[in-house]
Amino acid sequence: MVMHPRVGFKRVIDIIDGVNPFLVVLSIVGLFCEYTSIKEYVLMPNQIISVIFVVDFVIRFISFDIKKYFFKGYGWVDFLASLPGFFFFLGNTPLLTMFKIVKIGRFFRIIRILRFLRVFNFLKKMKSDSTWVQDRIMQIGVTIVLVFVVGIIFVDNRVKSSFYAQEVKSMSNLYKAYDSDFLKLLDMDKDIVYYISDGNIYNRDGIVYTNYEEIKTLFNSDLKTYVTIPLTSELFRPTDSLALPTTGIIKSLGIVDQYQNRIMLGLLTTLLFILTIIIFYMGFVFAKDMQIIQLVIDSFDAGDDLLLKQEAECYKDENGELKIVPDESELISLLKVAANISTKDNLGGNDMLLSLAGLGNGGLESNNTSSDKEIPELISDLEYTIGRIYQKKS
């Protein structure tokens, strides 16, 4: 849907639209990099981009009619793409910390790929695609991305829960096999960061560790996944917000992170490939269909049916007639009907059609009386004439 900003915001929106494609590309590249070995170097740039998306959404929210922008202009997609930025601002609030909602932010970063569709707005200008085509591409893209997001959340939870269950079982068996010797566990598994014995936390050097805030920070790390593996059912609370087993280990799930990164990169690559196909292939298909509709409109608008007849020529039957046949494309049927209406045999001449439309025998320039008419009024007259002809034929 084509929307126009409020007075005073057009220049700002033009600037944002000019910068937005580059930000979207950077955002997508950064999203892919988050699942590679350089993750720690792209977290801060990605957070900055998230904040910029929040600013972008807020500016658009106040620049356009709110209802039209949010529901018809896909403003809700911009809002979802901005959620990682909102989570960044609210990351230290008690509510988000309690429910660990910040972790969900990485899934909403995937929504940014929807803006990848808007990067190619220039195709609309190059190919003269209609807003109908753009809306259909956005609708299909939105559906696919949302399905992928739900699937990714499911896969992420399933992968981690499955691996975690295996780790708990494996560590418990090893702990028993080593006769409760933590030193042997440490030598065997380099991913163990701390071990807990009789309610005391020890680092790998066997020194008692009491920096509980740092331990809490580990569990909220964006770089690695850290978990507590209980080796007993009893718990103790070193702080009000931290509950740990009296005997257990704290380790990073390095293998899980590697598997998850591979899965995520595969899913993101597939998603990006599908969206690219939608943009170019589906856009081409939709645009090709719209060419017929645009040809019909332009032919009647200009009072020149030459191109219309040429386009319909290949659809004539063996008798040289344009007849609607069962199961053919609705657009081809439309082309045939329009070509039949514009022919002299059906109308009694093009001059008759132009005369009924108020254009005279020579079109717009040949009739001084009708030349004073506004173009929309002439088109309206022409549409009324076509309607009358349809009624006579039926």
C-alpha positions in Angstrom: 0.0 0.0 0.0 1.3 3.4 -1.0 1.4 5.8 2.0 2.4 9.4 2.2 4.1 10.8 5.4 2.6 13.7 7.3 3.6 17.3 6.4 7.1 18.0 7.6 8.3 14.3 7.7 8.7 13.6 4.0 12.4 14.6 3.9 13.1 12.5 7.0 11.4 9.5 5.5 13.3 9.9 2.2 16.6 9.9 4.1 15.6 6.8 6.2 14.4 5.0 3.0 17.8 5.8 1.4 19.8 4.4 4.3 17.5 1.5 5.2 18.6 -0.9 2.5 22.2 -0.7 3.7 21.2 -1.2 7.3 19.1 -4.2 6.3 22.0 -5.8 4.5 24.3 -5.1 7.4 21.7 -6.6 9.8 21.4 -9.8 7.7 25.2 -10.2 7.5 25.4 -9.6 11.2 22.7 -12.1 11.9 24.6 -14.8 10.0 27.9 -13.8 11.8 26.2 -14.4 15.1 26.3 -18.1 14.4 30.0 -18.2 13.4 33.3 -18.1 15.3 33.4 -14.2 15.1 30.2 -13.9 17.1 31.9 -11.9 19.9 33.0 -9.2 17.4 29.6 -8.6 15.9 27.4 -8.5 19.1 28.0 -4.8 19.7 27.5 -3.7 16.0 24.3 -5.8 16.0 23.1 -4.1 19.1 23.7 -0.7 17.6 21.8 -1.7 14.5 19.0 -2.9 16.8 18.8 0.5 18.4 18.8 2.2 14.9 15.8 0.0 13.9 14.0 1.2 17.1 14.6 4.8 16.1 13.5 4.0 12.5 10.2 2.4 13.7 9.5 5.3 16.1 10.0 7.9 13.3 7.8 6.0 10.9 5.2 5.5 13.6 4.8 9.3 14.1 5.3 10.1 10.4 2.3 8.2 9.0 -1.3 7.6 9.9 -0.8 5.1 12.8 -3.6 2.7 11.8 -2.7 2.6 8.1 1.0 2.3 8.7 0.8 -0.4 11.4 -1.8 -2.7 9.7 -1.7 -1.9 6.0 1.8 -0.6 5.7 3.4 -3.6 7.5 4.3 -1.4 10.5 3.8 -4.5 12.7 6.7 -6.1 10.8 8.9 -3.1 11.5 7.8 -3.4 15.2 8.9 -7.1 15.3 12.2 -6.2 13.7 12.7 -3.6 16.3 12.1 -5.9 19.3 15.8 -6.8 19.8 16.4 -3.1 20.2 13.6 -2.7 22.8 15.0 -5.8 24.6 18.4 -4.1 24.7 16.9 -1.0 26.4 15.0 -3.2 28.9 17.6 -5.9 29.3 18.4 -5.0 32.9 14.9 -4.6 34.2 13.7 -7.1 36.8 10.8 -8.4 34.6 13.0 -9.3 31.6 15.8 -10.7 33.8 13.3 -12.9 35.7 11.8 -14.5 32.6 15.0 -14.3 30.5 13.0 -12.8 27.7 16.2 -11.2 26.4 17.0 -14.6 24.9 14.0 -14.4 22.7 15.5 -11.3 21.1 17.7 -13.4 18.8 14.7 -15.0 17.2 13.1 -11.6 16.5 16.3 -10.6 14.8 15.3 -13.1 12.1 12.2 -10.9 11.4 14.6 -8.3 10.1 15.0 -10.5 7.0 11.5 -9.3 6.1 13.0 -5.9 5.5 15.1 -7.7 2.9 12.0 -7.6 0.8 11.9 -3.8 1.1 15.5 -3.5 0.0 14.3 -4.3 -3.5 11.8 -1.5 -3.7 13.8 -0.2 -6.6 12.6 -3.1 -8.6 9.2 -1.5 -8.4 10.5 1.6 -10.2 12.6 -0.4 -12.7 9.8 -2.9 -13.6 6.8 -0.7 -12.9 5.4 -3.3 -10.6 2.1 -2.4 -9.1 1.5 -2.0 -5.3 -0.6 -5.2 -5.7 2.5 -7.1 -6.7 4.5 -5.6 -3.8 1.8 -6.4 -1.3 1.5 -10.1 -2.5 5.3 -10.5 -2.2 5.3 -9.0 1.3 2.4 -11.3 2.4 4.1 -14.4 1.2 7.4 -13.3 2.7 5.8 -12.5 6.0 4.1 -15.9 6.2 7.3 -17.8 5.3 9.5 -15.9 7.8 7.0 -16.3 10.7 6.8 -20.0 10.0 10.6 -20.2 10.0 10.7 -18.2 13.3 8.3 -20.6 15.0 10.3 -23.6 13.6 13.6 -22.1 14.8 12.3 -21.5 18.3 11.1 -25.1 18.4 14.4 -26.5 17.0 16.4 -24.4 19.4 14.5 -25.6 22.4 14.5 -29.2 21.2 18.2 -29.3 20.4 19.2 -27.8 23.8 16.8 -29.8 25.9 17.9 -33.0 24.1 21.6 -32.4 24.5 21.2 -31.2 28.1 19.4 -34.4 29.0 22.3 -36.4 27.5 24.9 -34.3 29.3 23.1 -34.9 32.7 23.0 -38.6 32.1 26.6 -38.8 30.9 28.1 -36.7 33.7 26.1 -38.6 36.3 27.5 -41.9 35.0 31.0 -40.6 34.8 30.8 -39.1 38.3 29.8 -42.5 39.7 32.5 -44.3 37.5 35.2 -42.0 38.9 34.1 -42.6 42.5 32.9 -39.0 42.9 36.4 -37.7 42.0 35.9 -34.2 40.5 39.6 -34.0 39.4 39.1 -36.8 37.0 36.0 -35.1 35.6 38.0 -31.9 35.1 40.7 -33.8 33.3 38.2 -35.5 31.1 36.0 -32.5 30.2 37.6 -29.2 29.5 34.2 -27.5 29.2 33.7 -27.7 33.0 34.1 -24.2 34.4 33.2 -24.8 38.1 32.3 -27.7 40.3 30.1 -27.7 43.4 30.8 -29.9 46.4 29.0 -29.8 49.7 27.5 -26.4 48.9 30.9 -24.8 48.0 31.7 -23.6 44.5 35.3 -24.3 43.2 37.0 -23.2 40.1 39.2 -25.5 38.0 42.2 -24.8 40.2 40.3 -26.0 43.3 39.9 -22.6 44.8 36.6 -21.7 46.5 34.7 -19.2 44.3 32.3 -16.7 45.9 31.7 -14.2 43.1 28.1 -15.3 42.6 27.2 -12.4 40.3 29.7 -13.5 37.8 28.2 -17.0 37.9 24.8 -15.5 37.2 26.3 -13.6 34.3 27.5 -16.8 32.8 24.0 -18.2 32.5 22.9 -15.0 30.6 25.9 -15.0 28.3 25.3 -14.3 24.6 28.6 -15.9 23.6 28.2 -19.4 25.0 25.5 -21.6 26.6 26.3 -22.4 30.3 24.3 -24.9 32.3 24.3 -26.5 35.7 24.3 -30.3 35.8 23.1 -31.6 39.2 24.7 -34.6 40.6 22.4 -34.6 43.6 18.8 -33.6 44.1 19.5 -31.2 47.0 19.8 -27.4 46.4 21.3 -24.4 48.1 20.9 -20.7 47.5 24.1 -18.6 47.6 21.8 -15.6 46.7 18.1 -15.1 46.5 18.0 -15.3 42.7 20.5 -18.2 42.3 19.7 -21.8 43.1 22.4 -24.5 42.7 22.7 -28.1 43.5 24.8 -29.0 46.6 26.8 -31.3 44.3 27.2 -30.7 40.6 29.1 -28.9 37.9 28.8 -25.8 35.8 29.9 -26.2 32.2 29.6 -24.7 28.8 27.8 -26.7 26.1 30.3 -26.1 23.4 29.2 -29.0 21.3 25.6 -27.9 21.5 26.5 -24.4 20.4 28.4 -25.8 17.4 25.5 -28.0 16.4 23.0 -25.2 16.9 25.1 -22.8 14.9 25.2 -25.2 12.0 21.5 -25.8 12.1 20.8 -22.0 12.4 23.1 -21.2 9.5 21.4 -23.8 7.4 17.9 -22.5 8.2 18.8 -18.9 7.6 20.5 -19.7 4.3 17.4 -21.6 3.2 15.1 -18.8 4.3 17.2 -16.2 2.5 17.2 -18.3 -0.6 13.5 -18.7 -0.5 12.9 -15.0 0.0 15.3 -14.2 -2.9 13.3 -16.6 -5.1 10.1 -14.9 -4.1 11.4 -11.5 -4.8 12.7 -12.3 -8.3 10.7 -15.2 -9.6 7.3 -14.5 -8.0 7.8 -10.8 -8.6 8.4 -11.6 -12.3 5.3 -13.9 -12.5 3.1 -11.4 -10.8 4.5 -8.5 -12.9 3.9 -10.5 -16.1 0.2 -11.0 -15.1 -0.2 -7.4 -14.2 1.2 -6.4 -17.7 -2.0 -7.7 -19.3 -4.2 -5.7 -16.9 -2.0 -2.6 -17.4 -2.2 -3.0 -21.1 -6.0 -3.1 -21.1 -6.1 0.0 -18.9 -3.6 1.9 -20.9 -5.3 1.0 -24.2 -8.7 2.3 -23.2 -7.1 5.3 -21.5 -5.2 6.3 -24.6 -8.0 5.3 -27.0 -5.5 3.2 -29.0 -6.1 -0.5 -29.2 -3.3 -1.4 -31.6 -1.1 -3.0 -28.9 -4.1 -4.7 -27.3 -5.0 -6.4 -30.6 -1.4 -7.4 -31.2 -1.2 -9.0 -27.8 -4.5 -10.9 -28.3 -3.6 -12.0 -31.9 -1.9 -15.2 -30.7 -5.0 -16.3 -28.8 -7.4 -16.4 -31.8 -8.9 -19.8 -32.8 -8.9 -21.4 -36.2 -11.7 -19.1 -37.3 -9.8 -16.0 -36.3 -12.1 -15.3 -33.3 -11.3 -14.5 -29.7 -13.5 -16.9 -27.7 -13.3 -17.6 -24.1 -12.6 -21.3 -23.5 -13.0 -23.4 -20.4 -10.1 -23.6 -17.9 -8.0 -20.9 -19.5 -6.4 -18.2 -17.4 -8.7 -15.5 -16.2 -6.2 -12.9 -17.4 -6.2 -14.3 -20.9 -10.0 -14.2 -20.9 -9.8 -10.6 -19.8 -7.5 -9.9 -22.7 -9.8 -11.5 -25.2 -12.9 -9.7 -23.9 -11.0 -6.3 -24.0 -9.8 -7.0 -27.5 -13.3 -7.9 -28.6 -14.7 -4.8 -27.1 -12.2 -2.6 -28.8 -12.7 -4.1 -32.3 -14.9 -2.4 -35.0 -16.9 -5.6 -35.5 -18.2 -5.6 -31.9 -18.5 -1.8 -31.4 -19.4 -0.5 -34.8 -16.0 1.1 -35.0 -13.5 2.7 -32.7 -14.9 6.1 -33.6 -18.2 5.0 -32.0 -16.4 4.1 -28.8 -14.6 7.4 -28.7 -17.7 9.3 -29.5 -19.6 7.7 -26.6 -16.7 8.4 -24.3 -16.9 12.1 -25.3 -13.6 12.1 -27.3 -14.9 12.7 -30.8 -13.6 11.0 -33.9 -10.0 12.1 -33.5 -9.2 11.3 -29.9 -8.2 13.9 -27.4 -6.5 16.4 -29.7 -9.1 16.4 -32.4 -12.1 17.6 -30.4 -11.8 21.1 -28.9 -14.9 20.7 -26.8 -13.8 17.5 -25.1 -10.2 18.7 -24.7 -11.3 20.8 -21.8 -12.4 17.7 -19.9 -10.2 16.4 -17.1 -8.5 13.1 -17.9 -10.2 11.2 -15.0 -13.6 12.3 -16.3 -12.8 11.0 -19.7 -11.6 7.7 -18.3 -14.8 7.5 -16.3 -16.9 8.1 -19.4 -15.0 5.3 -21.2 -15.5 2.9 -18.3 -19.3 3.8 -18.4 -19.3 3.1 -22.2 -17.6 -0.3 -21.7 -20.2 -1.1 -19.0 -23.0 -0.4 -21.4 -21.5 -2.6 -24.1 -21.2 -5.4 -21.6 -24.9 -5.1 -20.7 -25.9 -5.2 -24.4 -23.7 -8.3 -25.0 -25.2 -10.1 -22.0 
